[in-house]
Amino acid sequence: MPKFFFNVFNSEITTDYDGIEARDIEDAKLRARREFRSLIAATVIDTAELITDHRIDILNSERERVGQVYLRDVLTIRDPQGQKIDLPAKSSPKPR
């Protein structure tokens, strides 16, 4: 199975050195979305805030970026009337 790495860009940049095995890029994206939801929950519990341009970069085994998952891809916010509130698209810091 191919190996993928999830580098996290939030208030800090966290590099994934271990990676995960996934069937393909779509499986890796699904797993990145699930991981992102867990990170969102932990962030809200710890800091009571979210920054809308947080993301996870998905890298292949050659450490090339093959996908990205943004907060807006995994979280839907609605107003009291049930209307979706669009999160702004803003770029995060570039990888070092």
HELIX and SHEET records of a PDB file:
HELIX    1   1 ILE A   25  THR A   47  1                                  23    
HELIX    2   2 LEU A   71  VAL A   74  1                                   4    
SHEET    1   A 3 ILE A  13  THR A  14  0                                        
SHEET    2   A 3 LYS A   3  PHE A   9 -1                                        
SHEET    3   A 3 ILE A  20  GLU A  21 -1                                        
SHEET    1   B 4 ILE A  13  THR A  14  0                                        
SHEET    2   B 4 LYS A   3  PHE A   9 -1                                        
SHEET    3   B 4 ARG A  55  LEU A  59 -1                                        
SHEET    4   B 4 ARG A  65  TYR A  70 -1                                        
SHEET    1   C 2 ILE A  77  ARG A  78  0                                        
SHEET    2   C 2 LYS A  84  ILE A  85 -1                                        
END                                                                             
